[in-house]
Amino acid sequence: MSRNRLEERFDSLKRDARKALIAYVTGGYPSLKEMDRTVRVLEKAGVDVVEIGVPFSDPIADGPTIQFASQKALENGITLKAILKWVATFRRSSRLPVVLMSYLNPIHRMGYRAFAEQASAAGVDGLIVPDLIPEEAGPLQEVLAGHGLNVIFLVAPTTVPERRKWVARRSGGFLYAVSLTGVTGVRQGLPKEALSFVKGLKKISPVPVAVGFGISKPDQVRLFAPHVDGVIFGSALVEKLKNHHPIYPFVKSLRSALDGSKS
């Protein structure tokens, strides 16, 4: 099976000695039309992969900022099907890799096979399911693999060392390194142990490693960039959208920090 857009993007970046800038946006926030504008600005500002969060009523891995955005999106009637429809439209004019971040319930309700078929047809490249552990992911992963879709697993600092390698071998596209214990959200500082944590993951992972949770500043990007393959930001972006602040300069500052780092 040929490599999809997500894998191709990481391959291309590696050849150019560059790192991936990955942006999270809540699907349908503040509306699908505004989200579409946001994603296109992100692409122009140098984002390599966009992660679209599927709104869910019990987002256990998300902090207050993304919980707020998810609730507003749900109130606006945004569903998994609506987001897949948007991806299909977006795909007509862009090859930017698209990863969905969804809790298991909406996918289970749609049905694994129906989801895989519709997501693949729309142009989705990968899936993150925070409440699905690798031990129970086999049935979904098998169906998605048949449609060229990656399941991306998360590893946290609380994951015991011997399990980290086990999870990394099962992750597709990239391995999501959670920089801290807790939920998503802007942090003024990150734990001192975070750097050694991601360095260790990079040594054992057969797939690219991207770090996220709490990253919102160029200095934080510069700290991690030499030791990972990608950096993920989300809550800071959603905050700017909530407060109607321009996002292009902010994203460009992160892109510049990432490109200015030395591997």
N, C-alpha and C positions, 0 to 999 in steps of 0.2 A: 504494500500500500504506500502511495506517495505521501511525503511529508506535508502537513497542512501549513497554513499561513503562520501559525504561532511558532512551530518548529523552524520554519524557514526564516522567520524574523530573528530568532536567537542565533541561527547558523550565520546569517548575514552580519549580525552585530559582532559575533566572535571573529569573523574574518577581518572586520574593520577595526578590531580591538576597541570596541565600544560596548557600553552597557545599556540595558533596556530600561526605559522610563515607563512605568505602568501606572495608569490613572484609574481610580475607582469613581464611578458615578452611580447614584441611585436611579434605577430605571423609572422613567416617567416623572422625575422631579426636576423642576416644579411642574412640568408638563412634558409630554413626549416631544412636542415641538421645540421647547426650550432645551430639552436634553439633546436633541439632535444638533442644535446649534452649538451646545457645549462640546460635544464630541468632535465636531468639525474644527472648533477652535483648538482643542487639545491636539488634534492631528497636525494642524499648522504650527503649533508651538513646539512640536518635536516629540510627542508621546509615541511610543512604539507599540503599545498594547493598551486596549481599553477594557476595563472590567466593569460590567454592568450588573448592579445588584438587583435581584428580583425582590420587590417589596414583599415582606412577610410580617405577620402580626406578632410573632414571637422571635425577634432576631437576637438570639442569645449571645452571638459573638460580637455584636455591634454596640457601640457606645451611644450616648444621648444624641449626638449630631446625626448619625445615620438612622437611628431609631425615629427621630423627628421627620427626616426626609422620607423614610419608608411609610410612616403613618400618613403623611400628606399624599403620597403617591397612591396608597390604598384608597384614601378618601376620594381620589380622582378616578377611581375605577381601573387602575393599572393592574394588569394581570401578566402571567407568564406568556400567554398567547399574544398579548399586545406587544410585548417586548420582542418576541420572535418575529412578529410582523414588521416591527421597526428595523430589526437586523436585516431582514430580507431587502427592505427598501434601501438601507444604508449601503448594503453590499453592492448595489448596482453602480456605485460611484467611488468605492473605496476598497482597498485590500488590507486596511488596518486590522490586525488580529483582534477578535472579539472573544472575550471570556465571560461567561455568565457566572455570577456568584448567587447561588440559590440554596435555600434550605431544602431538605429532602421532600417535605410534604407536597409542594406544588408539582414536583416532578413525578412523585408517586401517584398523585391524583390524576395527572395526565396519562400516566402509563409510560414505562421505560421505553418501550419500542416506539410509541407515538412521539415521545419527546425526542428521541434520537433521530427519527426520520425528519421531524419538523425543524429541529435545531440544525441538522446537517444541511437540509435544503435551504434554510435561511442564510447560512454562512457563518454559524458559530464555530469556534475553533477549540474551545476548552470549557471545562466546568469545574467550579469550586463548590463543594458542599460541606460547610463547616460542621454540620451535625451528623455526618456520615463517616464512621471510622473505617480504615482500610480493611479490617477483618470482615466487615459486612458489605463491602463495596463491590464484591465480585460480580453479582448479577447485573448491576447497572454498568459497571466498567466493561463487561463483556459486550453488552448491547451497544454501548457508545463506540467501542473500538471498531465494531463492524461498520460504523459510519464515519470513521476517521476522526473521532472526537477524543480529546484527552481528558482524564480526570486528574485534577491537580490536588494533591494532599498538602495539609499543613503540618508543620512540626513546631512545637513550642519549647521554650526553655525547660518546661517541666517534663518533657518527653525524655525518658531514660535513654542513655547513650546507645545501648544495644538495639533499642527500638528505632532510633533515628535512621540508621542505615537500612533497616527493614522497610520503613515507610518510603524512604527515598527511592528504593528500587521499584516501588509500585506506582510512583507518581509519574504522570505523563505531562509533557510540555515543559514544566518546571516544578521545582519544589518550593512551596511557600513557607519561608522562615518567619515565624511570628517573633518579633523582637523582644516582646515582654509578656509577662503574665497579666491577664486582664482583657478588657474589651478594646475595640478600636477607639480612636480619639486622639486629638492633638496633645502632645506632651512637650513640656518645656525642655525636658531632658530625658535621656533614655538610660536604662540600667547599664552599669559598667560591664556587666557580664555579657551584654548583648553582642559585643564585637567578637569575643572569643567563641561565643555560641555559633555565630554565622561562619566564622573561620573553620570551625570543626565540621559544619555541615558541608561546606564547599569541598573539603577533603574526601568526604565519603559519598557524595551524591553523584550518580551517573547522569543526572539531568541538571540543567541550569538551576541555580539557586537565586530566588528573588526574595528580598526582605521587606516586610511591611509591618503595620501597626505603629502608630505614634510618629511617623516621619512626616515632617511638615516644613523643614527649613533646609536651605542649602548646606549649612554646616553639618547637618545630620546626614545628608546625601553624601557629602564628601567623606565623612567618617566611614560609611559602609562601602562605598563604591569600589575601592580597590580589592575588596574581599568577596564580592558577590557578582552575579551576572545581571542583576536587575534590582531596581528599587521601586516600591509601591507606595503611592500616597492616595489618600481618599478623604478623610474627615476634614482636613484643612481646605480642600477644594469644595466640599459640600458646604462648609461654613461660608466661604466666599460667595457661593451661589445664593445661599440663604440671605446674606446681607447685601446682595446686589453689588458686590465688588468685582472689578475686572479680574479675569483669571489668566489672560494671556501673559502679562508680565510675571506673575507668580510662577506659572509653569515654565516659562523661559529661564527663570532664575534657577529652578531645579535642573533643567536640561543643561544649563551652562556649568553648574556644579558637578553634574555627572560626567560631562565631557572633559572637564578640567582635571578630573581625578587621574591618578597614575596607577596603573595595574601593577 
